[in-house]
């Protein structure tokens, strides 16, 4: 599907810039898939592919992922879930054992508290199961829109868009969204992104945003999307 350039998406111009093609989201995803095949996968998707794909496993991993490096998360989550594969088992862990298992992640003590509160609610209100309802998920302790949508999309296979800093920044640079907050970006994407890409966009843009379209100095000159992307807000040609 080809879309005309929206009025607010400034096209870069100048002798050093390549001419831009119409923004074709299917072509964007084709190129993203090829690029991401050579990049480390996002931690949540790596865990999913390593059999940690239950709603509880992904909920725990997503909650622990805030401000924690992927490498650390991938070291912490498997042994934690081996000891505590269910909310009951996690609550049965002695506090010291849980703190030790979580020690490498940032804000370990606060996250341990959230995990205990989360497991208590899951047991008391949902019989130890993770709810598959968006509002119920978002009401759980420590669960925001991004985490809820990741669990809905990846664990339950529901159409949901998890907008983190990478999805927010990269879609803005493409000229595909122009929202001020991740929540508004999610709303704009819900209105224009074909549903077949709703879960995949997070899987692709997390590694792409970490290694190619980086926060401070995006690598535009070697980016496979250069001829499609409007490079909104990107300063000097890179
Ligand atoms: S790296 Fe540059 S060309 Fe590639 S998506 Fe980001 S802003 Fe666009």
Boltz pocket constraint, residues with backbone or C-beta under 6 A from the ligand:
constraints:
  - pocket:
      binder: B
      contacts: [[A, 170], [A, 173], [A, 174], [A, 212], [A, 213], [A, 214], [A, 218], [A, 219], [A, 220], [A, 221], [A, 223], [A, 224], [A, 225], [A, 226], [A, 229], [A, 230], [A, 231], [A, 232], [A, 234]]
      max_distance: 6.0
